Amino acid sequence: MGALPTETPDFFPRGPSPGFRLAVLGLASLLLMFADARYRYLENIRHVIGGALAPVQRAAAMPGEVLAEAAAYFQTQRSLIEENSALRTRLLQQSAAAQGFGSLRQENARLRALLALEPGLPPGAIGAQVLYSGRDPFSQRVVIDRGERGGVGPGMAVIDEAGVVGQVTRAYPTMAEVTLITDKDHPVPVQIERSGVRAVMHGSGVGRAPELRYLPTNADIQAGDRLVTSGIDGVYPPGLAVAEVVAVDRDPSRVFARVVCRPVAGVDRSRQLMVISFVPPPPRPEEPVEAEALRKGSGKGRRG
């Protein structure tokens, strides 16, 4: 039996040294680069290798693109949510403004109507606005924002763009109390515009329509007649619209007719009012006491 070899077998045959290999490969790379830049020899090879590596590059870039698209999606969704919230807030603000637009337009129309009335009113008409209703729920009264400092005093008439609202019954320095024509203690001398018949309209209190009282059953009045101020009370100027006759009840068993009216003014709705003063006609002259005594004495003498 032969003797075993004592040297370690050479599993990895050795070639040129690493330095030599580096030099050769570097030189080959320079030559290839020069040849490719000068003569474009590797253009086709590069094209083939690029086409073969394109799916690999696409697959390598796909996770990044998916992440970028996901980030953009969530960013866009967040922006849309914020924009939607801002639009909702703006819509609520505009809707609140739009809800007040109708009332402002109506208020503007009423103010224009009041200004249109002013040239035909007595001098010294004063614009006012309703602050709140009276404290007593059983009385028909409102408080306005003009008082003695603004030239408003007791007895002055109060109207809106449609007709008579009431009368100032109490004045304070900066505000005044107005008794409405629907109050049960407030009579208004009126005249039927069609026939000229004079009467007195009385308020009936909360929830009830005003009535014409003490009007004979044979009076020339009918439903639909328009009532205007007669001016004989010294408070309201003549010719102001007051109410419209709604119903006339001529019961033969009664001495007077029952006439139900509806105010034409927004008595419990108007906010913009006008206070006007009216110079009443001179008072009725009274007969002298001496003449009355002489008349009585002469009457007694003739009887004797």
LOBASE-128222 format. One line per 4 residues: for each residue x, y, z of C-alpha. Coordinates in nm, 2 decimals. Layout:
REM LOBASE-128222
X Y Z | ...
END
This chain:
REM LOBASE-128222
0.00 0.00 0.00 | 0.14 0.33 -0.10 | 0.21 0.61 0.14 | -0.05 0.90 0.17
0.04 1.24 0.04 | 0.14 1.48 0.32 | 0.07 1.81 0.13 | -0.26 1.99 0.14
-0.44 1.96 -0.20 | -0.49 2.28 -0.39 | -0.87 2.31 -0.41 | -0.86 2.67 -0.54
-0.60 2.70 -0.81 | -0.42 3.03 -0.80 | -0.41 3.26 -1.10 | -0.27 3.60 -1.15
-0.23 3.82 -0.85 | -0.52 4.06 -0.75 | -0.32 4.37 -0.84 | -0.26 4.24 -1.19
-0.62 4.15 -1.23 | -0.73 4.50 -1.12 | -0.49 4.66 -1.37 | -0.61 4.45 -1.65
-0.98 4.50 -1.58 | -0.93 4.88 -1.53 | -0.75 4.90 -1.86 | -1.03 4.70 -2.03
-1.29 4.93 -1.88 | -1.11 5.23 -2.01 | -1.07 5.08 -2.36 | -1.44 4.99 -2.36
-1.54 5.34 -2.25 | -1.32 5.50 -2.51 | -1.45 5.27 -2.78 | -1.82 5.33 -2.68
-1.78 5.70 -2.66 | -1.59 5.72 -2.99 | -1.74 5.46 -3.21 | -2.07 5.36 -3.03
-1.99 4.99 -3.04 | -2.18 4.91 -2.73 | -2.50 5.10 -2.81 | -2.68 4.78 -2.93
-2.56 4.58 -2.63 | -2.67 4.86 -2.39 | -3.01 4.87 -2.56 | -3.06 4.49 -2.53
-2.94 4.49 -2.17 | -3.17 4.79 -2.09 | -3.47 4.62 -2.24 | -3.39 4.31 -2.04
-3.35 4.50 -1.72 | -3.66 4.73 -1.76 | -3.91 4.48 -1.59 | -3.66 4.44 -1.31
-3.63 4.82 -1.27 | -4.01 4.86 -1.29 | -4.06 4.59 -1.02 | -3.80 4.76 -0.80
-3.96 5.10 -0.84 | -4.32 4.98 -0.79 | -4.32 4.97 -0.40 | -4.20 5.33 -0.39
-4.46 5.44 -0.64 | -4.74 5.26 -0.45 | -4.63 5.43 -0.13 | -4.62 5.77 -0.30
-4.97 5.72 -0.45 | -5.10 5.61 -0.12 | -4.95 5.91 0.05 | -5.10 6.14 -0.22
-5.44 5.98 -0.19 | -5.45 6.03 0.19 | -5.32 6.38 0.15 | -5.59 6.46 -0.11
-5.86 6.31 0.11 | -5.75 6.52 0.40 | -5.75 6.83 0.19 | -6.10 6.75 0.06
-6.22 6.70 0.42 | -6.08 7.03 0.53 | -6.22 7.20 0.22 | -6.56 7.04 0.28
-6.56 7.16 0.64 | -6.47 7.51 0.53 | -6.74 7.52 0.27 | -7.00 7.39 0.52
-6.90 7.67 0.76 | -6.93 7.93 0.48 | -7.26 7.78 0.38 | -7.40 7.82 0.73
-7.28 8.18 0.75 | -7.43 8.26 0.41 | -7.75 8.08 0.50 | -7.78 8.29 0.82
-7.73 8.60 0.62 | -7.98 8.48 0.36 | -8.24 8.42 0.62 | -8.21 8.78 0.74
-8.22 8.91 0.39 | -8.60 8.87 0.36 | -8.67 9.06 0.68 | -8.42 9.33 0.58
-8.59 9.37 0.24 | -8.93 9.40 0.41 | -8.79 9.65 0.65 | -8.65 9.85 0.37
-8.98 9.84 0.19 | -9.16 9.97 0.50 | -8.91 10.25 0.55 | -8.95 10.35 0.19
-9.33 10.36 0.24 | -9.29 10.57 0.55 | -9.06 10.81 0.36 | -9.32 10.83 0.09
-9.59 10.93 0.34 | -9.38 11.20 0.50 | -9.45 11.48 0.25 | -9.82 11.45 0.32
-9.78 11.45 0.69 | -9.78 11.74 0.93 | -9.44 11.90 0.99 | -9.23 11.75 1.26
-9.29 11.38 1.19 | -9.04 11.17 1.40 | -8.92 10.82 1.30 | -8.91 10.56 1.57
-8.86 10.19 1.62 | -9.04 9.95 1.85 | -8.82 9.82 2.14 | -9.05 9.58 2.31
-9.41 9.52 2.42 | -9.56 9.65 2.73 | -9.53 9.46 3.06 | -9.91 9.41 3.11
-10.02 9.11 2.90 | -10.38 9.23 2.91 | -10.30 9.57 2.75 | -10.21 9.65 2.40
-9.90 9.87 2.43 | -9.55 9.89 2.29 | -9.24 10.10 2.38 | -9.06 10.30 2.12
-8.70 10.43 2.12 | -8.79 10.80 2.10 | -8.89 11.01 2.40 | -8.91 11.36 2.53
-8.55 11.44 2.42 | -8.65 11.33 2.07 | -8.95 11.56 2.06 | -9.21 11.29 2.15
-9.48 11.37 2.40 | -9.81 11.23 2.52 | -10.11 11.26 2.28 | -9.91 11.23 1.96
-10.03 10.99 1.70 | -9.83 10.69 1.59 | -9.86 10.54 1.24 | -9.68 10.29 1.01
-9.67 10.27 0.63 | -10.03 10.13 0.61 | -10.22 10.33 0.87 | -10.28 10.43 1.23
-10.11 10.22 1.50 | -10.19 10.40 1.82 | -10.12 10.70 2.04 | -9.84 10.80 2.27
-9.98 10.79 2.62 | -9.67 10.82 2.83 | -9.33 10.97 2.75 | -8.99 10.93 2.92
-8.66 11.11 2.84 | -8.54 10.85 2.59 | -8.84 10.63 2.52 | -9.22 10.65 2.51
-9.52 10.42 2.56 | -9.77 10.38 2.28 | -10.12 10.25 2.34 | -10.24 10.06 2.03
-10.58 10.10 1.87 | -10.67 9.74 1.96 | -10.65 9.83 2.34 | -10.98 9.80 2.51
-10.95 10.15 2.66 | -10.85 10.33 2.34 | -11.13 10.49 2.12 | -11.06 10.63 1.78
-11.30 10.87 1.61 | -11.34 10.75 1.25 | -11.53 10.82 0.94 | -11.66 10.58 0.68
-11.48 10.68 0.36 | -11.76 10.58 0.12 | -12.06 10.73 0.30 | -11.90 11.00 0.53
-12.08 10.86 0.84 | -11.88 10.93 1.16 | -11.84 10.68 1.43 | -11.60 10.57 1.71
-11.40 10.26 1.69 | -11.31 10.09 2.02 | -11.05 9.83 2.08 | -11.17 9.50 2.23
-10.85 9.38 2.39 | -10.61 9.08 2.33 | -10.72 8.84 2.07 | -11.04 9.03 1.97
-11.11 9.26 1.67 | -11.21 9.62 1.72 | -11.57 9.73 1.69 | -11.77 10.03 1.59
-12.00 10.11 1.89 | -12.32 10.31 1.92 | -12.39 10.30 1.54 | -12.76 10.28 1.45
-12.88 9.97 1.27 | -12.99 10.18 0.97 | -12.65 10.35 0.93 | -12.50 10.34 0.58
-12.22 10.09 0.64 | -12.13 9.76 0.49 | -11.86 9.50 0.49 | -11.55 9.62 0.30
-11.59 9.98 0.39 | -11.27 10.17 0.47 | -11.25 10.37 0.79 | -11.03 10.68 0.82
-10.96 10.92 1.10 | -11.22 11.20 1.12 | -10.98 11.45 1.29 | -11.24 11.57 1.53
-11.06 11.44 1.84 | -10.75 11.66 1.80 | -10.51 11.37 1.81 | -10.52 11.21 1.47
-10.50 11.41 1.15 | -10.80 11.35 0.93 | -10.78 11.10 0.64 | -10.54 10.84 0.79
-10.64 10.48 0.72 | -10.75 10.30 1.04 | -10.94 9.98 0.96 | -11.17 9.79 0.72
-11.52 9.67 0.81 | -11.53 9.29 0.82 | -11.89 9.22 0.93 | -12.21 9.41 1.00
-12.47 9.25 1.23 | -12.80 9.44 1.22 | -13.01 9.26 1.48 | -13.36 9.41 1.51
-13.37 9.33 1.88 | -13.07 9.56 1.94 | -13.06 9.94 1.93 | -12.72 9.96 1.77
-12.55 9.75 1.50 | -12.25 9.53 1.58 | -11.97 9.62 1.34 | -11.65 9.42 1.35
-11.34 9.58 1.20 | -10.98 9.48 1.11 | -10.70 9.73 1.14 | -10.51 9.80 0.82
-10.18 9.88 1.00 | -9.95 9.62 1.14 | -10.05 9.71 1.49 | -9.87 9.42 1.66
-9.61 9.35 1.38 | -9.46 9.68 1.27 | -9.12 9.77 1.40 | -9.07 10.10 1.21
-9.31 10.37 1.31 | -9.36 10.74 1.27 | -9.48 10.98 1.54 | -9.67 11.28 1.42
-9.82 11.58 1.60 | -10.15 11.73 1.50 | -10.26 12.09 1.57 | -10.62 12.05 1.67
-10.89 12.30 1.55 | -10.97 12.58 1.80 | -11.20 12.47 2.08 | -11.58 12.53 2.05
-11.66 12.87 2.19 | -11.86 12.86 2.51 | -12.15 13.09 2.57 | -12.09 13.37 2.82
-12.24 13.31 3.16 | -12.41 13.65 3.16 | -12.59 13.58 2.84 | -12.71 13.24 2.98
-12.83 13.41 3.30 | -13.01 13.68 3.10 | -13.18 13.42 2.89 | -13.30 13.23 3.19
-13.42 13.55 3.36 | -13.61 13.66 3.05 | -13.78 13.32 3.04 | -13.89 13.35 3.40
-14.03 13.70 3.34 | -14.24 13.59 3.05 | -14.38 13.31 3.26 | -14.48 13.56 3.53
END
